[in-house]
């Protein structure tokens, strides 16, 4: 099964990326995921279920450890066309 994760971390800082946002992005960029897209107000990545779920665990731990007060995420199953 393939999954897509979308996430943001808070609090926002419009001047520069806060440490918690950088930590979350680094986790996603280092994970074995496809279609990684990081941006100032939202981030997405796709991959096999085990890889995405493992990355989400690391993302939560690292972002909260770096000062995030909120992590919003959504995980969707990617339907395969048959």
C-alpha positions as CSV (number, residue, x, y, z in Angstrom):
1,X,0.0,0.0,0.0
2,X,1.2,3.5,-0.8
3,X,0.5,6.5,1.4
4,X,0.7,10.3,1.0
5,X,1.5,12.4,4.1
6,X,0.9,16.2,4.2
7,X,2.1,18.1,7.3
8,X,2.8,21.5,8.8
9,X,4.4,22.5,12.1
10,X,3.7,25.5,14.3
11,X,4.4,28.1,15.5
12,X,5.0,29.8,12.1
13,X,7.7,32.3,11.6
14,X,7.5,34.4,8.4
15,X,11.1,35.7,8.7
16,X,12.9,32.3,8.7
17,X,12.1,28.6,9.0
18,X,12.0,27.7,12.7
19,X,14.1,24.8,14.1
20,X,11.1,22.5,14.3
21,X,10.2,23.1,10.6
22,X,13.8,22.4,9.6
23,X,13.9,19.2,11.7
24,X,10.6,17.9,10.2
25,X,11.8,18.6,6.6
26,X,15.1,16.9,7.2
27,X,13.4,13.8,8.4
28,X,11.2,13.7,5.3
29,X,14.1,14.5,2.9
30,X,16.3,11.7,4.4
31,X,13.5,9.1,4.4
32,X,13.1,6.6,1.6
33,X,10.0,8.5,0.2
34,X,9.0,9.6,-3.3
35,X,7.5,12.9,-4.5
36,X,8.8,14.9,-1.6
37,X,7.7,18.6,-1.8
38,X,8.7,20.9,1.0
39,X,7.4,24.5,1.2
40,X,6.9,27.4,3.6
41,X,3.3,26.5,4.6
42,X,3.0,22.8,3.8
43,X,4.9,19.7,2.9
44,X,4.0,16.4,1.2
45,X,5.7,13.1,0.5
46,X,4.6,9.7,-0.8
47,X,5.9,6.2,-0.4
48,X,5.3,2.7,0.8
49,X,3.2,2.5,3.9
50,X,6.0,1.3,6.2
51,X,8.4,4.0,5.0
52,X,5.8,6.8,5.4
53,X,4.7,5.6,8.9
54,X,8.3,5.3,10.1
55,X,9.0,8.8,8.7
56,X,5.9,10.2,10.5
57,X,7.1,8.8,13.8
58,X,10.5,10.3,13.4
59,X,9.0,13.6,12.2
60,X,6.8,13.9,15.3
61,X,9.6,13.1,17.6
62,X,12.1,15.5,16.0
63,X,9.7,18.4,15.4
64,X,8.3,18.3,18.9
65,X,11.8,17.9,20.3
66,X,12.9,21.0,18.3
67,X,10.1,23.2,19.8
68,X,6.9,22.6,17.7
69,X,3.8,23.3,19.7
70,X,1.6,21.7,17.0
71,X,2.1,19.3,14.2
72,X,-0.8,18.9,11.8
73,X,-0.7,16.0,9.5
74,X,-2.9,14.0,7.1
75,X,-2.2,10.6,5.8
76,X,-4.1,9.3,2.7
77,X,-4.0,6.0,0.9
78,X,-3.0,6.4,-2.7
79,X,-5.4,4.3,-4.8
80,X,-3.7,2.3,-7.5
81,X,-5.4,2.4,-10.8
82,X,-6.2,-1.1,-12.0
